């Protein structure tokens, strides 16, 4: 993706299983000013909005569930109580929907792996590369 984004997969009991940040963070950034903590805070605070909207919609894709400053927060609720959240400064809803569907397909393939424990942190480098590839495909 060009520009900054934050993507997180949240498991049951609101535990983050996987997260990836692009843009606005630097490897040598001061830990006190690290924007990743802000992303995590916003993601956690938007969980209540997702809980409200998921019961009002029959769709797994909830579109924009919350806003924080210039960030638009979109969500996708998988049938297994897994939640995908994407924070973007700009938003094209069709591309975001397809992004969520492709990442969900990759997640399903990962979850079929007998060595992956359900609702555990995802540490697979192959999954990370796949999510990065999907984001480049849909967002440039």
Secondary structure as the mmCIF struct_conf table of DSSP 4:
data_model
#
loop_
_struct_conf.conf_type_id
_struct_conf.id
_struct_conf.beg_label_comp_id
_struct_conf.beg_label_asym_id
_struct_conf.beg_label_seq_id
_struct_conf.end_label_comp_id
_struct_conf.end_label_asym_id
_struct_conf.end_label_seq_id
BEND BEND1 UNK A 3 UNK A 3
STRN STRN1 UNK A 5 UNK A 10
HELX_RH_3T_P HELX_RH_3T_P1 UNK A 12 UNK A 14
STRN STRN2 UNK A 16 UNK A 22
BEND BEND2 UNK A 23 UNK A 24
TURN_TY1_P TURN_TY1_P1 UNK A 27 UNK A 28
HELX_RH_3T_P HELX_RH_3T_P2 UNK A 31 UNK A 33
HELX_RH_AL_P HELX_RH_AL_P1 UNK A 35 UNK A 45
TURN_TY1_P TURN_TY1_P2 UNK A 46 UNK A 46
HELX_RH_AL_P HELX_RH_AL_P2 UNK A 47 UNK A 54
TURN_TY1_P TURN_TY1_P3 UNK A 55 UNK A 56
BEND BEND3 UNK A 58 UNK A 60
STRN STRN3 UNK A 61 UNK A 68
TURN_TY1_P TURN_TY1_P4 UNK A 69 UNK A 70
STRN STRN4 UNK A 71 UNK A 77
TURN_TY1_P TURN_TY1_P5 UNK A 79 UNK A 80
BEND BEND4 UNK A 81 UNK A 81
STRN STRN5 UNK A 83 UNK A 88
BEND BEND5 UNK A 89 UNK A 90
HELX_RH_AL_P HELX_RH_AL_P3 UNK A 93 UNK A 111
TURN_TY1_P TURN_TY1_P6 UNK A 112 UNK A 112
BEND BEND6 UNK A 113 UNK A 113
TURN_TY1_P TURN_TY1_P7 UNK A 114 UNK A 115
BEND BEND7 UNK A 116 UNK A 116
HELX_LH_PP_P HELX_LH_PP_P1 UNK A 117 UNK A 117
TURN_TY1_P TURN_TY1_P8 UNK A 118 UNK A 119
BEND BEND8 UNK A 120 UNK A 120
HELX_RH_AL_P HELX_RH_AL_P4 UNK A 125 UNK A 139
#
